[in-house]
Amino acid sequence: MFTTKGSVKTDKAAKYLVQLCKHFAHKVEVDLSDTKGDVAFPMGPCTITAEDSALVFAGQSHKPEGIEAMKGIIVVHLDKFAWREFPLDYQWEDGEVS
């Protein structure tokens, strides 16, 4: 299993969490609470968490290409929603769990 942990600093994390999850819910299953969203992407699950000053991502996929696709989807959509803060500084740490 391949994993990724990512974050982006923003004071509007809760707002962007809701926007992302509601948008993704048009195509995939999403479970959204006040501070967390579980998104069932086709390539694997991703949990998005809104913290005080950051949006945090934790994703899994059976293939490394799935991780790259997941990160790409998140970045493209968040960049659109957070265009006033562009460019956002994404920090990603990919890994592998056996």
N, C-alpha and C positions, 0 to 999 in steps of 0.2 A: 504494500500500500504506500502510495506517495502522498506527501502532505505539504501544506504550505501554511505559514503563519505570516500575516501581514498587518500593517497598520498605516494609518495616515492621520496626521495631526489636524484637528479642526475643532473649533468651538461649537460647531453645529452638528455634532455626531448624531444626536437623537433625531434631528430633522432628516438627515441623509439616510439614516437607518430606515425610517418609515418610507421615504421616497423610493429607495432601492427595493425594499421588500414588496411594496405595493406594485411596483413596476414588474418585478420578476414574477409576481403572483398571476400575471396575465398568461404566463406560459408554463410555469412549474409550480409545484406545491410549496407553500411557504407557511411557516408557523411563526407568527410575530407577537412579541410581548413589548413592554415599554422600553426595555433595554437590549433585547436580543431578538434576532431573527434566524430561523433555521431554514435554509434554502436547499431544495432538492434539485440541484442542477443535474442534467443528464450524465455529466461526467463524474459526478460524485457530490456528496453533501458539503455544505459550507455554513458555518455559523458566523453571523455578523453581530458584533457586540458594540453598543454605544457606551463609551466611557466619558468622563468629564471633558477631556480635551483630545480625544482620538476615537476613530472608528477602527475596530480590530476585526480581522478575518481569520478563520481557521477552516481550511478546506482539506478534503481527501479525494483521491482518485486512484483507480487501479493502474493508470498509465501516466507517465510524466507529461505526455501531451495534454492530458486532461487537466492537469494542474495549470499548465500554460494557458489553456483555453479559459479556464475559470478566472484566472487573474486578468486575462484580457477583457472578459465580459464585465468584471467588476470595475476595472479602470475606465473603460469606455463610458459606462453608464454614470459612474460617480463624477467623472470629469464634466459630463454634460450637466448634471444636477448642481455641481459646485463650481460652475464656470466663473463666479466672482472671485474664487480663491485660487484659480488656475495660475501657475501650475502647482498641483498638489505633489507633496513629497512622499511617495509610497515607499515603505520599507518591507521587503519580503524575505522570508527565510524558508527555503524549501528543504524537505527532508524525505526520508524513507523509513517506514516501519515494517519490520518483517512479521 
